[in-house]
Amino acid sequence: MKQILVAAALLLSTFFTMANSSNEPIKDNVNPHIKQEFNKKFPSAQYTVWSNMSSEGLYIVRFVYHAETMIAYVDVDGGIIATARTIAIDKLPFTVNQTLIDEYSGFETRESMELVLHGELNYLFVVENAKVKLTVLINGSGMAREMKKEKVKTVNKL
């Protein structure tokens, strides 16, 4: 479970901030074997942009697959560690949607993402109300875990 949380945190930080300056796109410095393994999993991927996360020993691949923007984390052996895509609230499984309604009814959903980490399907959300902004991971069974909590900055009116 800890690996999933760490991977989710990495994925979240990358997915929600697509223009991360520390992960510069790379042109032809990706091992052909790694690209070949990626292409086996996503044969019709278009507009691939590879970035090297050398400190983690991973590549981030941003791409379009079946008309959806996606991200994949790929290890140095070409293994897919995680994939993510945005997902509309009305496309969520019933159990996940019910958890959002039951546990976060006083919040507005700012961002939602479907992600697969080590073969396990999860959903990641950023929800916010007047006081707090939460990053929440919900698994397919509807079990929620708060990954990050921030106070919402309020602007004083004069």
C-alpha positions, 0 to 999 in steps of 0.5 A: 500500500505504501508503494501505491501511495508514493507512486500516487503522490509522484503521479499526482504532482506530475499529472496536475502540473504538466509543465514541470521544468525539472523534467525537461522533454528529451528527444532521442536519449530514450533507450530503443528497448524502452520505447519498444516496450512502451509501444507494445502497450500503447501501439497507437499512441500519438504525440509522445513526449518523453521526460527523464526523472533520473533521480527516480530512475523513471521516464514520464511519457505524455501522449494521446491514446484513443483521443485521450491525453494520458501519462505513463511512468516507465522504468528503465527496463521498459515496464509500465509502473503507472498510467493516468488519465483525466476522467469525468465525474459522470464516468466514475464507478458507482462505489467511487462516486458514492464515496465522493457524495457521502464523504465529500459532499461539502466539497467541490471536485476540482480535478479527477483522474483515473490511475492504474498503479502496479496493475491496481485501479484507483481514482485521485481527486482534488476537492476543495471547500472554503477552508481546505483543499484535499487530495484524495485517493479512492480505490475501486471498492470506494475506500478513501484515503486523504493524501494531502491536505492544504488550508485554502488561502483566503483573500481579505476584503477591504 
